Amino acid sequence: MSAGRRQARRGAFFVLYQWDVTGQPLGSLYEGELDEYALELAEGVAGRAAELDAAISAAATDWPAERLGVVERNVLRIALYELDEGLVPVEVAIDEAVRLAKRYATEDAAKLINGILGRIVRERAA
């Protein structure tokens, strides 16, 4: 995965984190500072947040989306959006989600993310 796309994913994550915590309109949080991929991710995820949260909750019965921390929830939203839109292969979506969780949360959060995404991928493949 290129550093450019990885950096764009981080930018989208930060904007989504702020959006989720503050409830401010998404556009007011980035003011032209995001590249095209980051903007697509942030707007796509925000537009489908309820749908993505439902998929997360269905796959993580012990950790529904509303019970996850803001970091974990938005990392999962980004990965699911990328998978749903066919923007990256499954392996890349999972690897990048785990990488974001480790960087901005904890090793345990990364394991939780890996488990939830793995379950979603397996259920979709079945």
ChimeraX attribute file (.defattr): number of C-alpha atoms within 10 A of each C-alpha:
attribute: neighborCount
match mode: 1-to-1
recipient: residues
	/A:1	9
	/A:2	6
	/A:3	8
	/A:4	12
	/A:5	14
	/A:6	16
	/A:7	15
	/A:8	20
	/A:9	25
	/A:10	18
	/A:11	21
	/A:12	25
	/A:13	22
	/A:14	18
	/A:15	24
	/A:16	28
	/A:17	19
	/A:18	16
	/A:19	18
	/A:20	18
	/A:21	10
	/A:22	11
	/A:23	10
	/A:24	11
	/A:25	12
	/A:26	19
	/A:27	13
	/A:28	10
	/A:29	15
	/A:30	17
	/A:31	8
	/A:32	10
	/A:33	10
	/A:34	17
	/A:35	15
	/A:36	12
	/A:37	17
	/A:38	23
	/A:39	21
	/A:40	15
	/A:41	24
	/A:42	29
	/A:43	16
	/A:44	16
	/A:45	23
	/A:46	22
	/A:47	12
	/A:48	12
	/A:49	18
	/A:50	13
	/A:51	14
	/A:52	23
	/A:53	19
	/A:54	14
	/A:55	18
	/A:56	25
	/A:57	18
	/A:58	16
	/A:59	20
	/A:60	19
	/A:61	10
	/A:62	10
	/A:63	15
	/A:64	16
	/A:65	24
	/A:66	12
	/A:67	11
	/A:68	18
	/A:69	13
	/A:70	17
	/A:71	20
	/A:72	23
	/A:73	23
	/A:74	29
	/A:75	28
	/A:76	28
	/A:77	29
	/A:78	26
	/A:79	27
	/A:80	24
	/A:81	22
	/A:82	19
	/A:83	18
	/A:84	12
	/A:85	10
	/A:86	11
	/A:87	14
	/A:88	15
	/A:89	10
	/A:90	18
	/A:91	11
	/A:92	15
	/A:93	22
	/A:94	25
	/A:95	16
	/A:96	19
	/A:97	25
	/A:98	26
	/A:99	18
	/A:100	24
	/A:101	25
	/A:102	16
	/A:103	12
	/A:104	14
	/A:105	16
	/A:106	15
	/A:107	14
	/A:108	11
	/A:109	20
	/A:110	23
	/A:111	14
	/A:112	18
	/A:113	27
	/A:114	19
	/A:115	16
	/A:116	22
	/A:117	23
	/A:118	16
	/A:119	16
	/A:120	17
	/A:121	16
	/A:122	10
	/A:123	10
	/A:124	8
	/A:125	7
	/A:126	5
